[in-house]
Amino acid sequence: MRLYTRMMAVALMLALLTGAALAEGASEPSRLAQGYRDLILATDYGDDVTYVIGHRHPDSDTVGAAIAYANFLNELGVKAEAVVAGPVNNETKYALETFVVAIPPVMENAEGKQFVLVDHSAYTHAIDDMPLARVVGVLDHHGIGSVQNTDFINVRSAPIGSTATLVYLAYRECEVPISQEMAKVMLMSILSDTRNATSNTTEMDRIAYEELAEISGIGDVDALYQGMQDAAANYDGMSDIDIFLTDYKEYTVGGVSFGASDIKASGEEAMADMCDRMLAAMEENYESIGLDMLFAKVSNISGNADENQAYMVAYPESARMLLDACFGNYDGKYFVFKENMSRKKVLIPALTAELEK
């Protein structure tokens, strides 16, 4: 592991140095960069369009990674197009409109098409009929999912804060110049998934964050992030079930199916109110969703250190009991957490471990 870490560090440094050389006018990629390009292009993409798509209920990381990786493939001569698995959320919409970057078109069915999957690798998180599609690549920062392909394809999975950081590495390793527009969309992804580099952040995320912020030309990154947060917590005009499904993922462990939503609110009063609404929405829509258990986490974005950072509710009673067994933070109405927790790194692993017992 130590040797691998050192090799990755050396590779990154070489990529950054040769990337700088390109910026100064070098016309040909270095030998190392050409080797990375050859690995990407060893996959048989054929003449079909390769669609780059993220998970259902798209968030800023999944959208930004799709846009930037589709552009990366086009720069290497692969015919690629970014698409999204559904309407983008308010946070992503705010950022892309600020950047004057078009929102990718929605694609709902995968049958007969060719894809690179970003920010997911499980059929349960993919659009309909993905098993009937051809997957030619995966970039993800979650656990290895259920997507299968017997062909030689490019797969990159790492315990990293943002999928867009993996896309950034692809640009740097292959010495593909990063435009201001692509820097903005990748920075959007990292800001969202790492809470402005304050949570779930690796050194590689920080390296990407710093360089992309510089290339993007955004004068006040903190102000951009605050605007994204304000937009994320704006659910005006949305029904409670639409709010629940805005940032929502489904899982199956040991024959038990469950869905987990991540919602934002500003301040404890707003968090409690949103929890009440989400609990009612889960109960009302339980049969139509068709899963065994439903969970909703409401994260505080007020920035007030004296306020609780997350509340959770669960439905039905079996879900509440499971959450209690995992964390025990139940106050009789809500599960209360003094610090916000990652759904990917804390909540789902805890639920999975308890269900596997």
N, C-alpha and C positions, 0 to 999 in steps of 0.2 A: 504493500500500500504506500509506504514512504517513497519507494523508488518510482511508483506510478505518479505520485504527487509531484515529485521533482521533475519527472519527464514532462508533465503537463505544464509546469511553471516555465520550463525551458522553451517548450513549444509556443506558449503564449508570448514570451518575451521575443522570440524570433519573429513571430507573426506581427507583433506590434512594431518591431524595428523595420521589417520589410514593408509593412503597411506605410510607415513614415517615408520610406524610400519611394514608394509609389506616388505618394502625395507630392514629393519633390520632383516628379517627372519621369520616374522609371516606367518604361512601356511594357515590360514583360514581367510576369510573376516570377518570384524566386523558385528554386527547385523544390523547396519545402511547400510553398503555396501551390505549385503545380501538382505536387503529390496529393495534397488535400483536395484539389479540384478533381483529380482523377478518381479519387474515392467517391465523390459525389456523383460524377458522371458515369461511373461503372454500372450504375443501375440502368436498366433498359426502360427509358421513359417512352420510347416510341414516338409516334407523331401526334398522339392524343394530347389534349390539354391536361395538365396536371393541376388539379384544384388543391389549394392549400387551405385547410379548414380547421377550426378549433372545435371545442365541445359545445353541446347544447347549452342554451341560456348563456350566450357568450358574454365574457367580461373583457376588461381592457387588455389583459395579458394575452388572452386567446386571439383577440382581434388584431392587436399590434403585431404579435408574432406571425400571424397569417399574412398580413400585408407585407411585412419586411422580408419574410422568407420567400414569398412568391416573387418579389422583386429580385432577391438574390438569385433564385433559379433562372429568371429571365436574363440576368447579367451573365450567367454561365451558358446561355444558349438553349435552356430548357423552356418550352412553352408552358407558362404557369399563370394561374389566376387565383387571387385571394377571394374566398367566399366566407360567409358566416352561416351558422346553423340556426339563426333566428334573429329577431330584432335586437339591436345592441341596446345596452342599458344607458341610463342618463349620464353616467360618468364618462363612458366611452364617447357618447355623442357629443358631450361638451368639449372633450379634448380634441376630437377630430374636426369639429366645427371651428375651434380656436386655431387649429393648424391649417384649415382650409384643405383638408384631405377627405376624399370621398369615402363614404361608408361602403364596404363591399356588398355585393348582392347576396340575398339570402338563398341558400340551397337546402332543401328539406329531404331529398331522397338521393341515395348514393348509387343505386343499382346501375351497373354497366359503366361507371365512370372510374377515373384514376385519381388517387389522392396522396398527398402528404398530410399526415395528422400532426397538429401542434397542440400542446397543452392537454393531451389526453391520449390514451392508448387502449381504452376499454370500449367494447361495443355498446355498453349501457350508457356511455356518455356521448356516443356518436349519433349522427343523423340516421334516419331509417335506412335499413337495407345495406348498411356498410359491409356485412359479410358477403354481399353480392357484388362488391366493388373490388378494385385492385388497389391495394395500399402499397406505395413505393417508397415511403419514408415515414419516420416518426421522430418528433422532437418533443420531449416531455420532461417534467420535473415532478411527476408523481410515481407511484409504484408501477411496475410492469403490468399492463392490462391484458385483456383477452384477445386483442387483435392478432391475427395470424397471417403469415405469408411464408410459403416455402421457398420463394425466390430470394436471391441476394439483394437486400435493400439497405438503405442507410437508416440506422436507428441510433438515436442518442438520448440517453436518459441520465439525469444527474440530480443529486440532492442540492438543488440550487433555488434561489428565491423566485426567479422569474424565467419563464420559457424564453422570453426575448433575450435574455443573457446568452442562451445557447445559440440563438440566431446571430447575435452580435459576434460570438466566437467564430461562427461559420464565415462571416464577412472577413474577419481579421485573419483567420487561418488561410483563407483562399485569396487574400489581398484584393478583395472586391471593395472599391471605394464606397464609403457610407455618405449618402447625400444628406442634406439638411432635413429633407422631408422624412427619410427613413430613420434618421436619428431621433426625430420628434416622436414617431410612432413607437419605436422601441423604448424610448425614455418613458412614454406614457405607460407602457406595460410594466416596467420596473417600478415606477412610482406607485402604481396601483397594488401590485402583488407584494411589495416590501414596505408598504406604508411610509413612502418617502425614505427608504433605506434605513428604517428604524426597527424592522421586524423581519424575521426569516431571511436575513441578508448575509450572503457569503462575501468573501473578499472578491470573488469574480464578479458578483453583482455590483460591488462598489466600483470596481475598475470600469465596468461597462457604464454605470451611472455617470461617473465623472467625465469620461470621454464623450459620451452621447450628449450630455448637457452642454459641453463646450461646442460640439459640432452643430447642435440644434440652433444655437444662437438665442435661446430663451434666456432673457435677462434675469428673471426671478422665478426659479424653479419651485421654490416654496409657495409662491402665489399661485402658480399653475396647479400644484398639488391641492392647495386649499380649495381652489375652484372646482377641481375634480371631486373632492370630498363633499362639498356643498351640493353639487349636482347629484352625487350618488345617494344622498339622503333626501332628495326631493322626489317624493312619490305622488305629487299632485296629479289628480285625474285618474289614478290607477286604483283598481279594485284590490281588496286585501289579498285575494288569491294570486293576482298578478304580481303584487309585491313579493309574496312568498316565493314565487317562481322566478323572480328576477335573477338571483344568484343561487341556483339550486342544483344539486347533484344527487343521483341515485346510486345505490350500492346493494349488493347481495352477499351475505356472509353466512355460511352454514345453513343455507336454505331460508334465511330471514332477509326480507327485502326492506330497505328503508331509504328515506330521502332526507337530506339535510340542506337547510337554507341559511344563507348568511345575509343579514339585513343591517342597515346602518340607521342610527338615530343620534341626536345631539342632546345629551343630558339625561339624567336618571328618570325624570318624569316622562320624557319622550320615549325612553327605552321601555319603561313599564307599560305605557300605553300601547306601544307597538307589539310587545309580547302578548298583551291581552287580545289584540286584534289577530295576531298570527295563530294563537291557540284556537280562537273561534273559527278562523279560516281553515285550519287543519281538520278540526272536527267536522265542519260543514262539508268539506271536499274529500274526506277520508276515503269514502267508497269509490268515488270517481278516479282518484289518483291510483288506487288499487295496490298500495304497498302495505306491509305489516306495521311499520312504524314511521312516524314523521317527527322531525326535529327542526327547531328554528332558533338560531343564535342572533341576537341583536347586539351589535357592537357600538360602543360609544365613540363618537368622533368629535366631542366637544373640546378635547384637549385639557380638560380640568383633571389634574392628578388626584384630586380629592373625591372624584366620583368613580363609581364602579365602571369597569371597562367592558363588561359583557354580561348580559342576561340570557338565559335559555329557557325554552318551554318545549314540552314533548307531548305527543298524543299517539296512541291511547295510553292507558295506565301501564301497560307492559313497557312502553317506551320510556315513561317517567321512571319506572323501577330500574330499567337498564341504565339510564343516565345517572340515577342515584348510586347505583352500584359502582359506576365508573369514577364519579367525582364527589358525591356526598355533599354538594354545596346547596342543598335544597332548603329554602327558608319557609316552606309551606305554600308558596305560590310560584316562585321563580327559582331557577338555579342561578346563583350569583357568583361571578368570578371577578376578583379584584384586578386581574390583568386579562386583556383580550387574548384569546388563544386561536391558533391556526386550525382551521377545519382539516386541512390536509395533514399537518404534522402532529396534531394533538387529538382532536375530537374523533376523527375516523379511526386512527390506530387504537384509541381507547375502546371505542365501541366494538371494533373488530376483535380485539383481544378478549373482551368479556363475552361476546357471542360465541367465540371459538371454544370457550370453556364447556 
